Amino acid sequence: MEKADTQTSDPQPLSNPQMVSDIQMSTTTRDMSKIYTPGAIIVAGVLIAGGLFLGLSHNGGAVAQGQPTAAVAPAVNIKDVKTDGEPYIGSTNAPVVMAFWSDYQCPFCKAFEVGGVPQITTPAAFPDILKNYVDTGKLKVVFKDFPFLGNDSTTAAEYGRSIWVLYPDQYFTWRTAMYKAQDQEGDQGFGNAATIDALIKSQFPQISDSAVKADIAKNKSAYDAAMQADEAEGTKFGIQGTPGFIVGTSLIDGAQPLSAFTAAIDPLLKK
């Protein structure tokens, strides 16, 4: 799972109290820092690189690989989540509603929605959720923004808001194409306005990229405020990054396998 509050800050320097103690206790006059420093830098680099991909999550690779979190989740209820006016798929009268917080730059969101992230081995759960629950009228999925991985995250979320307003019937197909096109995390490669415009022009002749850009320019403040409200709401419910879900009274944290969702949805269908 991508964790919000650590992605935006610089990694903290690593410390090794035992190493410091050993150096201080040395009786030789040799400068031991010349031996330890290069190794420490290498270790730090490996840990930081790995941490960046794993989102520096409080659950580390467990959540990233779709394992259930051991943390105690706060009490949640989908009835308390704002769903009016948000993009959604499924029947408006579906008996079960799932709120889904995401970031278009998040590799774990891509892994959940469409798969194709080599480092994340948990199978994409969303295609089966669509087939088994959304397409059968049992589940409505409401999409919430949690853009925290950089400027491209915000840009993509603004496009999503605009396309939902102007071309709601194209929203989910466009969203899927966005995740399939995702490459490097953060403000690298695909995800800025120019690359999103190119995707629209090549795959969505029904969408006018110029109309979308004009709409974003006109309504940017309102869209950004709505996105910030989504993120604040998710944080209040205990969602610390992406992807994050609330179904009924269940909080699902990270790119979990299908079984985590069936366990939350199926009991609600029996009520």
Backbone as numpy.savetxt, mean C-alpha at the origin, in Angstrom:
# Nx Ny Nz CAx CAy CAz Cx Cy Cz
4.08 -5.57 4.39 3.25 -4.38 4.39 4.12 -3.15 4.39
3.73 -2.15 3.58 4.43 -0.88 3.60 4.00 -0.09 4.82
4.97 0.36 5.62 4.64 1.11 6.83 4.84 2.59 6.57
3.81 3.38 6.92 3.81 4.79 6.55 4.81 5.61 7.32
4.88 5.42 8.63 5.61 6.39 9.44 7.12 6.20 9.38
7.60 5.17 8.68 9.04 5.00 8.57 9.54 5.21 7.17
8.68 5.21 6.18 9.12 5.38 4.81 9.61 6.79 4.54
9.05 7.76 5.25 9.35 9.14 4.93 10.51 9.70 5.73
11.11 8.90 6.58 12.23 9.39 7.38 13.50 8.68 6.99
14.63 9.33 7.24 15.92 8.74 6.92 16.21 7.59 7.85
16.83 6.49 7.33 17.16 5.38 8.21 18.08 5.83 9.34
17.84 5.32 10.54 18.66 5.67 11.70 19.96 4.89 11.66
21.07 5.51 12.06 22.33 4.79 12.06 22.28 3.58 12.97
22.93 2.50 12.52 22.97 1.29 13.32 23.96 1.45 14.46
23.68 0.80 15.58 24.61 0.84 16.70 24.89 -0.58 17.13
26.10 -0.82 17.65 26.48 -2.15 18.13 27.20 -1.97 19.45
26.45 -1.99 20.57 27.06 -1.73 21.88 28.19 -2.70 22.20
28.09 -3.96 21.82 29.13 -4.93 22.13 30.42 -4.57 21.40
30.28 -4.14 20.14 31.45 -3.76 19.37 32.16 -2.58 20.02
31.33 -1.60 20.45 31.92 -0.42 21.10 32.65 -0.84 22.36
32.05 -1.72 23.14 32.67 -2.17 24.38 33.97 -2.88 24.11
33.99 -3.76 23.10 35.21 -4.50 22.77 36.34 -3.57 22.37
35.98 -2.54 21.61 37.02 -1.61 21.17 37.58 -0.82 22.35
36.67 -0.38 23.24 37.12 0.41 24.38 38.00 -0.40 25.32
37.79 -1.71 25.44 38.53 -2.55 26.37 39.86 -3.03 25.78
40.07 -2.76 24.50 41.30 -3.23 23.88 42.52 -2.54 24.51
43.56 -3.31 24.77 44.76 -2.75 25.38 45.81 -2.40 24.34
45.53 -2.72 23.10 46.49 -2.39 22.06 46.27 -0.96 21.59
47.31 -0.36 21.03 47.20 1.00 20.54 46.75 1.04 19.10
46.50 -0.13 18.51 46.07 -0.18 17.12 44.66 0.41 17.01
44.38 1.17 15.96 43.07 1.77 15.75 42.14 0.71 15.18
41.31 0.07 16.05 40.45 -1.02 15.62 39.31 -0.54 14.74
38.97 0.75 14.76 37.86 1.24 13.94 38.14 1.04 12.47
39.43 0.93 12.11 39.76 0.72 10.71 39.35 -0.69 10.27
39.23 -1.60 11.24 38.81 -2.96 10.92 37.30 -3.07 10.90
36.66 -2.48 11.92 35.23 -2.68 12.09 34.38 -1.80 11.18
34.83 -0.57 10.90 34.00 0.37 10.19 33.56 -0.11 8.82
34.44 -0.64 7.94 33.97 -1.09 6.63 32.92 -2.18 6.75
33.12 -3.12 7.65 32.15 -4.20 7.82 30.81 -3.67 8.30
30.87 -2.72 9.22 29.63 -2.15 9.73 28.87 -1.44 8.64
29.60 -0.74 7.76 28.95 -0.04 6.66 28.28 -1.03 5.72
28.94 -2.14 5.44 28.36 -3.14 4.55 27.10 -3.72 5.16
27.17 -4.10 6.46 26.01 -4.66 7.14 24.86 -3.67 7.15
25.19 -2.40 7.46 24.15 -1.37 7.50 23.49 -1.23 6.14
24.30 -1.24 5.07 23.75 -1.09 3.73 22.81 -2.21 3.38
23.17 -3.44 3.75 22.31 -4.59 3.46 21.00 -4.48 4.22
21.09 -4.13 5.51 19.88 -4.02 6.32 18.97 -2.91 5.84
19.55 -1.78 5.47 18.75 -0.65 5.02 18.09 -0.98 3.69
18.83 -1.58 2.76 18.26 -1.93 1.46 17.11 -2.90 1.63
17.31 -3.89 2.47 16.24 -4.86 2.71 15.06 -4.22 3.39
15.34 -3.32 4.34 14.27 -2.66 5.07 13.42 -1.77 4.18
14.06 -1.12 3.19 13.31 -0.25 2.32 12.30 -1.04 1.51
12.69 -2.20 0.98 11.73 -2.97 0.20 10.63 -3.52 1.09
10.98 -3.93 2.30 9.97 -4.50 3.20 9.13 -3.42 3.85
9.36 -2.15 3.48 8.56 -1.07 4.03 8.92 -0.75 5.46
10.06 -1.33 5.97 10.44 -1.11 7.36 9.27 -1.38 8.28
8.48 -2.38 7.93 7.29 -2.71 8.68 7.62 -3.17 10.08
6.71 -2.87 11.01 6.89 -3.34 12.38 6.82 -4.86 12.44
6.27 -5.49 11.40 6.22 -6.94 11.34 7.23 -7.50 10.35
8.05 -6.65 9.74 9.09 -7.08 8.84 8.57 -7.95 7.73
9.32 -9.01 7.40 8.96 -9.87 6.30 7.73 -10.68 6.54
7.28 -10.83 7.79 6.09 -11.65 8.05 4.87 -11.06 7.36
4.65 -9.77 7.56 3.52 -9.15 6.89 3.77 -9.07 5.40
5.01 -8.75 5.01 5.33 -8.65 3.60 5.05 -9.94 2.86
5.28 -11.08 3.50 5.06 -12.36 2.87 3.65 -12.88 3.10
2.79 -12.03 3.66 1.39 -12.41 3.82 1.10 -13.20 5.07
1.97 -13.11 6.07 1.72 -13.82 7.32 0.90 -12.96 8.26
0.02 -13.54 9.06 -0.80 -12.76 9.99 0.06 -12.00 10.98
-0.36 -10.79 11.30 0.38 -9.97 12.26 0.14 -10.46 13.68
1.17 -10.35 14.51 1.04 -10.75 15.90 0.59 -9.60 16.79
0.55 -8.39 16.23 0.18 -7.22 17.02 -1.31 -7.27 17.35
-1.68 -6.71 18.50 -3.08 -6.65 18.90 -3.74 -5.50 18.14
-4.77 -5.82 17.34 -5.43 -4.81 16.52 -6.45 -4.05 17.34
-6.63 -2.76 17.07 -7.66 -2.01 17.78 -9.04 -2.44 17.31
-10.07 -2.13 18.08 -11.43 -2.45 17.70 -11.83 -1.63 16.48
-12.37 -2.29 15.46 -12.79 -1.60 14.25 -14.18 -2.09 13.86
-14.84 -1.29 13.03 -16.15 -1.68 12.50 -16.34 -0.95 11.17
-16.67 -1.70 10.14 -16.84 -1.09 8.82 -17.92 -0.02 8.84
-18.84 -0.12 9.78 -19.91 0.89 9.88 -19.35 2.26 10.24
-18.16 2.29 10.83 -17.55 3.56 11.22 -16.68 4.16 10.11
-16.49 3.43 9.02 -15.65 3.89 7.91 -16.47 4.72 6.94
-15.93 5.86 6.54 -16.61 6.70 5.54 -16.50 6.01 4.18
-17.62 5.68 3.60 -17.62 5.04 2.28 -18.33 5.87 1.22
-19.16 6.80 1.61 -19.88 7.64 0.64 -18.89 8.48 -0.17
-19.07 8.50 -1.48 -18.25 9.33 -2.34 -16.91 8.73 -2.72
-16.58 7.57 -2.17 -15.30 6.92 -2.48 -15.47 5.98 -3.68
-14.40 5.77 -4.46 -14.47 4.79 -5.55 -14.79 3.40 -5.00
-15.56 2.63 -5.76 -15.89 1.29 -5.29 -16.19 0.39 -6.48
-16.19 -0.91 -6.23 -16.67 -1.90 -7.19 -17.62 -2.83 -6.46
-18.52 -3.44 -7.23 -19.49 -4.35 -6.62 -20.86 -3.72 -6.53
-21.79 -4.51 -6.07 -23.17 -4.04 -5.92 -23.27 -3.03 -4.79
-24.02 -1.97 -5.03 -24.20 -0.96 -3.97 -24.93 -1.54 -2.76
-25.70 -2.61 -2.99 -26.47 -3.24 -1.92 -25.86 -4.55 -1.45
-24.59 -4.75 -1.73 -23.94 -5.99 -1.31 -24.03 -6.15 0.21
-24.23 -7.35 0.70 -24.39 -7.55 2.15 -23.13 -7.31 2.96
-21.96 -7.38 2.30 -20.70 -7.18 3.00 -19.91 -6.08 2.29
-19.28 -5.21 3.06 -18.46 -4.11 2.53 -17.04 -4.27 3.06
-16.08 -4.08 2.18 -14.67 -4.10 2.58 -14.02 -2.78 2.18
-13.41 -2.08 3.12 -12.64 -0.87 2.84 -11.19 -1.27 2.61
-10.57 -0.69 1.61 -9.24 -1.10 1.16 -8.36 0.14 0.98
-7.38 0.33 1.90 -6.43 1.44 1.81 -5.21 0.99 1.00
-4.77 1.84 0.05 -3.68 1.43 -0.83 -2.88 2.63 -1.32
-1.72 2.33 -1.91 -0.82 3.30 -2.52 -0.39 2.71 -3.86
-0.52 3.47 -4.94 -0.20 2.95 -6.27 1.27 2.60 -6.44
2.13 3.09 -5.55 3.55 2.78 -5.63 3.94 1.61 -4.73
3.00 1.07 -3.98 3.30 0.03 -3.00 3.41 -1.34 -3.66
4.57 -2.02 -3.57 4.71 -3.34 -4.19 3.81 -4.39 -3.55
3.49 -4.25 -2.27 2.61 -5.20 -1.62 1.17 -5.06 -2.10
0.76 -3.82 -2.43 -0.56 -3.62 -3.04 -0.61 -4.29 -4.41
0.46 -4.13 -5.18 0.53 -4.80 -6.48 0.47 -6.31 -6.30
1.22 -6.83 -5.34 1.23 -8.27 -5.10 -0.17 -8.77 -4.75
-0.91 -8.00 -3.98 -2.27 -8.39 -3.59 -3.24 -8.31 -4.76
-3.15 -7.24 -5.54 -4.15 -7.00 -6.59 -3.89 -7.80 -7.86
-2.64 -7.81 -8.33 -2.37 -8.44 -9.63 -1.20 -9.42 -9.60
-0.42 -9.43 -8.51 0.75 -10.30 -8.45 1.88 -9.76 -9.30
2.89 -10.59 -9.52 3.99 -10.19 -10.39 5.12 -9.49 -9.69
5.21 -9.59 -8.35 6.34 -9.03 -7.61 7.20 -10.21 -7.16
8.35 -10.42 -7.79 9.14 -11.63 -7.52 9.48 -11.85 -6.05
9.75 -10.77 -5.31 10.18 -10.91 -3.92 9.02 -11.22 -2.96
7.77 -11.13 -3.44 6.62 -11.38 -2.60 5.92 -12.63 -3.13
6.01 -13.71 -2.40 5.57 -15.01 -2.92 4.11 -15.34 -2.63
3.46 -14.58 -1.76 2.05 -14.84 -1.48 1.23 -14.61 -2.75
0.42 -15.58 -3.18 -0.38 -15.41 -4.40 -1.34 -14.22 -4.28
-1.58 -13.54 -5.39 -2.52 -12.42 -5.40 -3.90 -12.91 -4.99
-4.45 -12.31 -3.94 -5.75 -12.73 -3.43 -6.92 -12.03 -4.11
-6.68 -10.83 -4.65 -7.79 -10.03 -5.14 -8.55 -10.67 -6.31
-7.87 -11.29 -7.27 -8.63 -11.92 -8.37 -9.67 -12.93 -7.86
-9.33 -13.73 -6.86 -10.29 -14.69 -6.32 -11.38 -14.00 -5.50
-11.02 -12.90 -4.83 -12.03 -12.14 -4.10 -13.05 -11.56 -5.08
-12.56 -11.06 -6.22 -13.46 -10.52 -7.24 -14.39 -11.61 -7.77
-13.82 -12.75 -8.11 -14.61 -13.84 -8.70 -15.62 -14.43 -7.71
-15.18 -14.64 -6.48 -16.02 -15.36 -5.52 -17.01 -14.47 -4.78
-16.68 -13.18 -4.63 -17.51 -12.33 -3.79 -18.07 -11.10 -4.50
-17.20 -10.37 -5.24 -17.67 -9.14 -5.88 -18.58 -9.46 -7.06
-18.13 -10.34 -7.95 -18.91 -10.66 -9.15 -20.21 -11.38 -8.83
-20.29 -11.98 -7.67 -21.52 -12.70 -7.26 -22.46 -11.82 -6.43
-22.11 -10.55 -6.27 -22.99 -9.62 -5.56 -22.90 -9.69 -4.05
-21.91 -10.41 -3.53 -21.81 -10.59 -2.08 -20.97 -9.51 -1.40
-20.08 -8.86 -2.15 -19.11 -7.93 -1.54 -18.99 -6.66 -2.35
-18.96 -5.56 -1.64 -18.65 -4.25 -2.21 -17.28 -3.84 -1.67
-16.37 -3.45 -2.56 -15.03 -3.03 -2.16 -14.91 -1.52 -2.35
-14.62 -0.82 -1.28 -14.48 0.64 -1.31 -13.00 0.98 -1.21
-12.51 1.76 -2.18 -11.08 2.07 -2.24 -10.77 3.37 -1.51
-9.77 3.30 -0.64 -9.35 4.44 0.17 -7.88 4.72 -0.14
-7.52 5.99 -0.19 -6.13 6.38 -0.50 -5.27 6.43 0.75
-4.03 5.97 0.60 -3.03 6.07 1.66 -1.68 6.35 0.98
-1.56 7.52 0.31 -0.37 7.80 -0.50 0.78 8.35 0.33
1.78 7.51 0.61 2.85 7.96 1.50 4.25 7.67 0.96
4.34 7.11 -0.24 5.65 6.69 -0.74 6.32 7.71 -1.65
5.77 8.91 -1.74 6.43 9.94 -2.54 5.44 10.73 -3.38
5.99 11.62 -4.21 5.16 12.48 -5.05 4.34 11.67 -6.05
4.94 10.60 -6.59 4.22 9.78 -7.56 2.98 9.12 -6.94
3.06 8.80 -5.67 1.90 8.23 -4.98 0.74 9.22 -4.98
1.06 10.47 -4.66 0.03 11.51 -4.64 -0.52 11.77 -6.03
0.37 11.85 -7.02 -0.06 12.10 -8.40 -1.02 11.02 -8.88
-0.65 9.76 -8.65 -1.50 8.65 -9.09 -2.84 8.67 -8.39
-2.84 8.99 -7.10 -4.10 9.05 -6.36 -4.99 10.18 -6.88
-4.39 11.31 -7.27 -5.16 12.40 -7.86 -5.79 11.95 -9.18
-5.02 11.24 -10.00 -5.58 10.71 -11.25 -6.74 9.76 -10.95
-6.55 8.91 -9.94 -7.61 7.98 -9.58 -8.89 8.70 -9.17
-8.75 9.73 -8.37 -9.92 10.52 -7.95 -10.62 11.13 -9.16
-9.83 11.69 -10.06 -10.40 12.36 -11.23 -11.09 11.37 -12.16
-10.44 10.24 -12.42 -11.03 9.24 -13.31 -12.32 8.69 -12.71
-12.37 8.53 -11.40 -13.60 8.07 -10.76 -14.73 9.07 -10.99
-14.42 10.37 -10.95 -15.44 11.41 -11.15 -15.86 11.48 -12.62
-14.88 11.46 -13.54 -15.17 11.68 -14.95 -15.53 10.40 -15.71
-14.88 9.30 -15.34 -15.06 8.04 -16.06 -15.19 6.87 -15.07
-16.23 6.86 -14.26 -16.33 5.85 -13.21 -16.33 4.41 -13.74
-16.86 4.20 -14.95 -16.89 2.85 -15.50 -15.52 2.36 -15.94
-14.56 3.27 -16.05 -13.20 2.91 -16.45 -12.25 2.83 -15.26
-12.73 3.24 -14.09 -11.84 3.38 -12.94 -11.12 2.08 -12.60
-11.83 0.99 -12.41 -11.17 -0.22 -11.93 -10.24 -0.82 -12.97
-10.64 -0.77 -14.26 -9.75 -1.27 -15.31 -8.47 -0.45 -15.35
-8.62 0.88 -15.20 -7.44 1.75 -15.16 -6.58 1.43 -13.94
-7.21 1.23 -12.81 -6.48 0.92 -11.59 -5.65 -0.35 -11.75
-6.26 -1.37 -12.34 -5.55 -2.63 -12.57 -4.36 -2.42 -13.48
-4.55 -1.62 -14.53 -3.44 -1.33 -15.45 -2.32 -0.57 -14.75
-2.67 0.30 -13.82 -1.67 1.04 -13.07 -0.79 0.09 -12.25
-1.40 -0.88 -11.61 -0.61 -1.82 -10.80 0.23 -2.74 -11.68
-0.30 -3.13 -12.82 0.50 -3.96 -13.72 1.71 -3.20 -14.26
1.57 -1.87 -14.41 2.66 -1.05 -14.94 3.66 -0.64 -13.86
3.31 -0.81 -12.59 4.19 -0.41 -11.49 5.55 -1.09 -11.62
6.61 -0.31 -11.41 7.95 -0.90 -11.44 8.67 -0.62 -10.13
9.50 0.42 -10.10 10.27 0.70 -8.90 9.43 1.48 -7.89
9.66 1.17 -6.62 8.91 1.82 -5.54 9.33 3.27 -5.40
8.35 4.14 -5.14 8.65 5.54 -4.90 8.79 6.33 -6.19
9.45 7.46 -6.12 9.55 8.39 -7.24 10.62 7.95 -8.23
10.46 6.77 -8.77 11.39 6.22 -9.75 10.59 5.52 -10.83
10.99 5.67 -12.07 10.32 4.95 -13.15 8.88 5.36 -13.31
7.98 4.37 -13.50 6.58 4.64 -13.78 5.87 5.27 -12.58
4.93 6.18 -12.88 4.09 6.71 -11.82 3.92 8.21 -11.81
4.74 8.96 -12.57 4.52 10.40 -12.60 3.47 10.73 -13.65
3.11 12.01 -13.77 2.02 12.40 -14.64 2.29 12.01 -16.10
3.52 12.18 -16.55 3.84 11.88 -17.95 3.63 10.41 -18.27
4.07 9.53 -17.38 3.93 8.09 -17.64 2.48 7.63 -17.49
1.73 8.25 -16.59 0.31 7.91 -16.46 -0.45 8.38 -17.70
-0.11 9.58 -18.20 -0.73 10.06 -19.44 -0.45 9.10 -20.59
0.79 8.61 -20.66 1.15 7.68 -21.74 0.35 6.38 -21.63
0.16 5.89 -20.40 -0.63 4.67 -20.20 -2.07 4.90 -20.65
-2.64 6.04 -20.30 -4.02 6.34 -20.69 -4.14 6.39 -22.21
-3.21 7.06 -22.85 -3.27 7.20 -24.31 -3.13 5.86 -25.01
-2.32 4.97 -24.46 -2.06 3.69 -25.13 -3.13 2.64 -24.85
-3.77 2.71 -23.68 -4.69 1.64 -23.29 -6.14 2.07 -23.07
-6.39 3.38 -22.98 -7.74 3.83 -22.63 -8.21 4.95 -23.56
-8.59 4.58 -24.76 -9.07 5.61 -25.69 -10.35 6.28 -25.21
-11.06 5.62 -24.28 -12.30 6.20 -23.75 -12.02 7.36 -22.80
-10.79 7.47 -22.31 -10.43 8.49 -21.34 -9.61 9.59 -22.02
-10.01 10.81 -21.80 -9.24 11.95 -22.31 -8.23 12.37 -21.25
-6.95 12.19 -21.53 -5.94 12.58 -20.54 -5.93 14.09 -20.32
-6.26 14.84 -21.34 -6.30 16.30 -21.18 -7.46 16.71 -20.28
-8.59 16.01 -20.40 -9.73 16.31 -19.53 -9.40 15.97 -18.09
-8.69 14.85 -17.90 -8.30 14.45 -16.54 -7.34 15.48 -15.95
-6.35 15.89 -16.73 -5.38 16.87 -16.22 -6.06 18.20 -15.87
-7.01 18.61 -16.70 -7.72 19.86 -16.41 -8.55 19.72 -15.14
-9.16 18.56 -14.96 -9.96 18.33 -13.76 -9.09 18.33 -12.51
-7.91 17.70 -12.60 -7.01 17.68 -11.44 -6.55 19.10 -11.11
-6.21 19.88 -12.13 -5.78 21.26 -11.89 -6.86 22.06 -11.18
-8.10 21.80 -11.55 -9.22 22.53 -10.97 -9.55 22.07 -9.56
-9.42 20.77 -9.32 -9.89 20.20 -8.06 -8.78 19.60 -7.20
-7.54 19.97 -7.46 -6.41 19.39 -6.75 -6.54 19.53 -5.23
-6.91 20.70 -4.76 -7.01 20.91 -3.32 -8.06 20.00 -2.69
-9.19 19.85 -3.36 -10.25 18.99 -2.83 -9.82 17.53 -2.86
-9.17 17.10 -3.94 -8.72 15.71 -4.03 -7.66 15.42 -2.97
-6.72 16.34 -2.81 -5.66 16.13 -1.81 -6.24 16.08 -0.40
-7.22 16.92 -0.13 -7.85 16.92 1.19 -8.57 15.59 1.43
-9.23 15.06 0.42 -9.93 13.78 0.55 -8.94 12.65 0.78
-7.81 12.70 0.09 -6.77 11.68 0.27 -6.19 11.73 1.68
-5.93 12.94 2.16 -5.40 13.09 3.51 -6.41 12.62 4.56
-7.68 12.85 4.30 -8.71 12.38 5.22 -8.76 10.86 5.25
-8.60 10.22 4.09 -8.55 8.76 4.02 -7.40 8.22 4.86
-6.23 8.84 4.69 -5.04 8.37 5.41 -5.21 8.56 6.91
-5.73 9.70 7.31 -5.95 9.96 8.74 -6.97 8.99 9.32
-8.01 8.70 8.55 -9.03 7.76 9.00 -8.43 6.37 9.18
-7.64 5.94 8.19 -7.01 4.63 8.30 -6.10 4.54 9.50
-5.32 5.57 9.73 -4.42 5.60 10.87 -5.20 5.49 12.18
-6.32 6.16 12.25 -7.17 6.10 13.45 -7.64 4.67 13.73
-7.87 3.92 12.67 -8.34 2.55 12.82 -7.21 1.54 13.01
-5.96 2.04 13.04 -4.84 1.15 13.27 -4.12 0.70 12.02
-4.47 1.25 10.87 -3.77 0.93 9.62 -2.53 1.80 9.54
-1.37 1.15 9.50 -0.10 1.87 9.54 0.59 1.92 8.19
0.03 1.31 7.20 0.65 1.31 5.87 -0.27 0.64 4.88
0.30 0.13 3.80 -0.51 -0.46 2.73 0.00 -1.83 2.34
-0.92 -2.71 1.90 -2.37 -2.54 1.91 -2.96 -2.79 3.30
-4.11 -2.20 3.55 -4.82 -2.41 4.81 -6.31 -2.49 4.53
-7.01 -3.32 5.29 -8.41 -3.61 5.00 -9.23 -3.65 6.29
-10.48 -3.26 6.17 -11.46 -3.48 7.24 -12.67 -4.16 6.62
-13.03 -5.31 7.18 -14.22 -6.07 6.78 -15.00 -6.38 8.05
-16.22 -5.92 8.15 -16.97 -6.14 9.38 -16.23 -5.54 10.56
-15.87 -6.37 11.50 -15.09 -5.92 12.65 -13.66 -6.46 12.61
-13.22 -6.84 11.41 -11.87 -7.40 11.25 -10.95 -6.40 10.56
-9.74 -6.25 11.10 -8.68 -5.47 10.47 -7.70 -6.46 9.87
-7.49 -6.37 8.55 -6.55 -7.25 7.85 -5.36 -6.41 7.43
-4.21 -6.81 7.88 -3.00 -6.00 7.77 -2.02 -6.64 6.80
-1.78 -5.99 5.66 -0.76 -6.48 4.74 -1.31 -7.31 3.60
-0.38 -7.79 2.74 -0.74 -8.59 1.57 -0.99 -10.03 1.99
-2.13 -10.26 2.60 -2.46 -11.56 3.16 -2.95 -12.52 2.08
-2.91 -13.81 2.36 -3.45 -14.79 1.42 -4.97 -14.77 1.42
-5.57 -15.43 0.44 -7.03 -15.44 0.30 -7.72 -15.93 1.56
-7.13 -16.88 2.25 -7.77 -17.47 3.44 -8.06 -16.43 4.51
-7.23 -15.40 4.62 -7.46 -14.34 5.61 -8.75 -13.57 5.30
-9.04 -13.42 4.02 -10.24 -12.68 3.61 -11.49 -13.55 3.70
-11.39 -14.80 3.31 -12.55 -15.68 3.42 -12.94 -15.86 4.89
-11.94 -15.89 5.77 -12.23 -16.04 7.19 -12.97 -14.84 7.74
-12.75 -13.66 7.15 -13.44 -12.44 7.61 -14.79 -12.26 6.91
-14.89 -12.66 5.64 -16.11 -12.40 4.86 -17.19 -13.46 5.08
-16.81 -14.71 5.05 -17.81 -15.79 5.07 -18.74 -15.74 6.28
-18.23 -15.50 7.50 -19.16 -15.45 8.65 -20.20 -14.33 8.52
-19.82 -13.24 7.85 -20.74 -12.11 7.68 -21.87 -12.45 6.71
-21.60 -13.36 5.77 -22.61 -13.75 4.80 -23.66 -14.68 5.41
-23.34 -15.27 6.55 -24.25 -16.19 7.20 -25.21 -15.51 8.17
-24.96 -14.22 8.40 -25.81 -13.50 9.36 -27.14 -13.13 8.73
